[in-house]
Amino acid sequence: MADEVIDGAFVLSLKRNNKQIKEDRAVAIAEVTQLGYRRKVEDLGIALKRMRRDQENALDLSPSNALSLMIADEFDDRKFIEKDHQMAIDIRNTEIAYDLARARYKYLFGEDL
């Protein structure tokens, strides 16, 4: 049995040198990090689109359908202003986060998204 040569993946893995091991680990870490970062950028982009759409939809003041209109005394201007302003702040903050995430992704992984 001592004269038998074992050439399976397990033995080959044990025979790898430090350089090969470090390279394999680096590739594994880089791949999972790149995928996660890409997902982060994509999620921010989707959130931004939804927020912009929600802000535009808030301008539709028809209470039930496209043919009806809200009665003036039912409209709460303060509530509308506060909500619209907060939405604008949230959109701006998300735009900043999205732009920063895209720039960092390009810097870290050398490609644009």
PyMOL commands that set and color helices and strands:
alter all, ss='L'
color gray80, all
select helices_A, chain A and resi 9-15+18-57+72-74+77-109
alter helices_A, ss='H'
color red, helices_A
deselect
rebuild
show_as cartoon
